[in-house]
């Protein structure tokens, strides 16, 4: 039996919205945790301005994930995967000791 367009939309729209919400939750679940052992070992912070420059002398203002070679997104992306943190998502404004200038 064929469904009408109205019946199709009544069923399809909530399903599509649910899928979109699930993808957003999954993306947030993949974000790097500052308290995770790997993040702590690299001194990762979501906000580079909160890095302790005395503890991490390699840090300098202007260094952040968005201009790091290991940041696997565009410089304009707010969050993207990072090769140094096991492809967890890091903030473009973040920083860690693995920072390497993007070529």
C-alpha atoms as a printed R data frame, in Angstrom:
    type eleno elety resid chain resno      x      y      z
1   ATOM     1    CA   UNK     A     1  0.000  0.000  0.000
2   ATOM     2    CA   UNK     A     2  1.382  3.430 -0.954
3   ATOM     3    CA   UNK     A     3  1.774  6.085  1.684
4   ATOM     4    CA   UNK     A     4  0.750  9.642  1.074
5   ATOM     5    CA   UNK     A     5  3.297 12.430  1.074
6   ATOM     6    CA   UNK     A     6  1.851 13.719  4.326
7   ATOM     7    CA   UNK     A     7  2.301 10.352  6.058
8   ATOM     8    CA   UNK     A     8  5.845 10.121  4.721
9   ATOM     9    CA   UNK     A     9  6.745 13.578  6.040
10  ATOM    10    CA   UNK     A    10  5.142 12.869  9.406
11  ATOM    11    CA   UNK     A    11  7.482  9.904  9.789
12  ATOM    12    CA   UNK     A    12 10.603 11.198  7.994
13  ATOM    13    CA   UNK     A    13 11.000 14.630  9.594
14  ATOM    14    CA   UNK     A    14 11.238 13.415 13.224
15  ATOM    15    CA   UNK     A    15 13.643 10.665 12.125
16  ATOM    16    CA   UNK     A    16 15.894 13.182 10.365
17  ATOM    17    CA   UNK     A    17 15.844 15.503 13.382
18  ATOM    18    CA   UNK     A    18 16.733 12.605 15.656
19  ATOM    19    CA   UNK     A    19 19.645 11.636 13.441
20  ATOM    20    CA   UNK     A    20 20.959 15.198 13.464
21  ATOM    21    CA   UNK     A    21 20.795 15.342 17.265
22  ATOM    22    CA   UNK     A    22 22.558 11.987 17.563
23  ATOM    23    CA   UNK     A    23 25.387 13.151 15.301
24  ATOM    24    CA   UNK     A    24 25.845 16.312 17.375
25  ATOM    25    CA   UNK     A    25 25.984 14.320 20.628
26  ATOM    26    CA   UNK     A    26 28.495 11.903 19.079
27  ATOM    27    CA   UNK     A    27 30.732 14.780 17.950
28  ATOM    28    CA   UNK     A    28 30.732 16.255 21.442
29  ATOM    29    CA   UNK     A    29 31.466 12.848 22.962
30  ATOM    30    CA   UNK     A    30 34.617 12.642 20.834
31  ATOM    31    CA   UNK     A    31 36.063 15.873 22.241
32  ATOM    32    CA   UNK     A    32 39.363 15.717 24.079
33  ATOM    33    CA   UNK     A    33 39.048 15.839 27.862
34  ATOM    34    CA   UNK     A    34 41.621 18.110 29.524
35  ATOM    35    CA   UNK     A    35 41.740 15.704 32.471
36  ATOM    36    CA   UNK     A    36 42.436 12.580 30.352
37  ATOM    37    CA   UNK     A    37 45.945 11.120 30.816
38  ATOM    38    CA   UNK     A    38 47.013 11.871 27.233
39  ATOM    39    CA   UNK     A    39 45.803 15.459 27.473
40  ATOM    40    CA   UNK     A    40 47.515 15.976 30.819
41  ATOM    41    CA   UNK     A    41 50.785 14.512 29.499
42  ATOM    42    CA   UNK     A    42 50.733 16.991 26.601
43  ATOM    43    CA   UNK     A    43 49.495 19.903 28.703
44  ATOM    44    CA   UNK     A    44 46.417 20.294 26.487
45  ATOM    45    CA   UNK     A    45 44.042 23.144 27.282
46  ATOM    46    CA   UNK     A    46 40.874 24.044 25.361
47  ATOM    47    CA   UNK     A    47 41.831 27.716 25.767
48  ATOM    48    CA   UNK     A    48 45.499 28.483 25.041
49  ATOM    49    CA   UNK     A    49 45.358 31.619 27.188
50  ATOM    50    CA   UNK     A    50 45.029 29.334 30.234
51  ATOM    51    CA   UNK     A    51 48.324 27.501 29.567
52  ATOM    52    CA   UNK     A    52 50.876 27.899 32.378
53  ATOM    53    CA   UNK     A    53 53.800 29.419 30.458
54  ATOM    54    CA   UNK     A    54 56.193 28.683 33.343
55  ATOM    55    CA   UNK     A    55 55.315 24.995 33.258
56  ATOM    56    CA   UNK     A    56 55.275 24.909 29.442
57  ATOM    57    CA   UNK     A    57 57.989 27.285 28.184
58  ATOM    58    CA   UNK     A    58 57.363 26.183 24.566
59  ATOM    59    CA   UNK     A    59 54.032 28.004 24.682
60  ATOM    60    CA   UNK     A    60 53.882 31.496 23.237
61  ATOM    61    CA   UNK     A    61 50.930 33.759 22.545
62  ATOM    62    CA   UNK     A    62 49.549 33.128 19.069
63  ATOM    63    CA   UNK     A    63 50.278 29.389 19.105
64  ATOM    64    CA   UNK     A    64 47.015 27.452 19.026
65  ATOM    65    CA   UNK     A    65 45.542 24.299 17.575
66  ATOM    66    CA   UNK     A    66 44.134 26.099 14.529
67  ATOM    67    CA   UNK     A    67 47.669 26.913 13.314
68  ATOM    68    CA   UNK     A    68 49.186 23.539 14.260
69  ATOM    69    CA   UNK     A    69 50.170 20.909 11.693
70  ATOM    70    CA   UNK     A    70 48.410 18.190 13.727
71  ATOM    71    CA   UNK     A    71 45.012 19.956 13.611
72  ATOM    72    CA   UNK     A    72 43.033 18.027 11.021
73  ATOM    73    CA   UNK     A    73 40.447 20.656 10.235
74  ATOM    74    CA   UNK     A    74 40.322 24.050  8.602
75  ATOM    75    CA   UNK     A    75 41.667 27.004 10.560
76  ATOM    76    CA   UNK     A    76 38.092 28.315 10.631
77  ATOM    77    CA   UNK     A    77 36.671 25.156 12.291
78  ATOM    78    CA   UNK     A    78 35.892 25.651 15.987
79  ATOM    79    CA   UNK     A    79 36.706 21.968 16.737
80  ATOM    80    CA   UNK     A    80 38.578 19.345 14.716
81  ATOM    81    CA   UNK     A    81 40.405 16.044 15.160
82  ATOM    82    CA   UNK     A    82 43.983 16.118 16.436
83  ATOM    83    CA   UNK     A    83 46.579 13.494 15.500
84  ATOM    84    CA   UNK     A    84 48.460 13.999 18.776
85  ATOM    85    CA   UNK     A    85 45.427 13.185 20.921
86  ATOM    86    CA   UNK     A    86 44.265 10.042 19.173
87  ATOM    87    CA   UNK     A    87 41.986 11.880 16.748
88  ATOM    88    CA   UNK     A    88 39.940 13.353 19.570
89  ATOM    89    CA   UNK     A    89 38.460 16.734 18.754
90  ATOM    90    CA   UNK     A    90 40.327 19.736 20.103
91  ATOM    91    CA   UNK     A    91 39.375 23.385 20.208
92  ATOM    92    CA   UNK     A    92 40.882 25.653 17.557
93  ATOM    93    CA   UNK     A    93 41.733 27.982 20.448
94  ATOM    94    CA   UNK     A    94 43.518 25.202 22.359
95  ATOM    95    CA   UNK     A    95 47.191 24.307 22.722
96  ATOM    96    CA   UNK     A    96 49.430 21.400 23.768
97  ATOM    97    CA   UNK     A    97 53.151 20.565 23.807
98  ATOM    98    CA   UNK     A    98 52.855 18.709 20.494
99  ATOM    99    CA   UNK     A    99 52.156 22.016 18.715
100 ATOM   100    CA   UNK     A   100 54.059 22.200 15.429
101 ATOM   101    CA   UNK     A   101 53.821 25.174 13.101
102 ATOM   102    CA   UNK     A   102 51.593 24.507 10.106
103 ATOM   103    CA   UNK     A   103 53.538 24.729  6.864
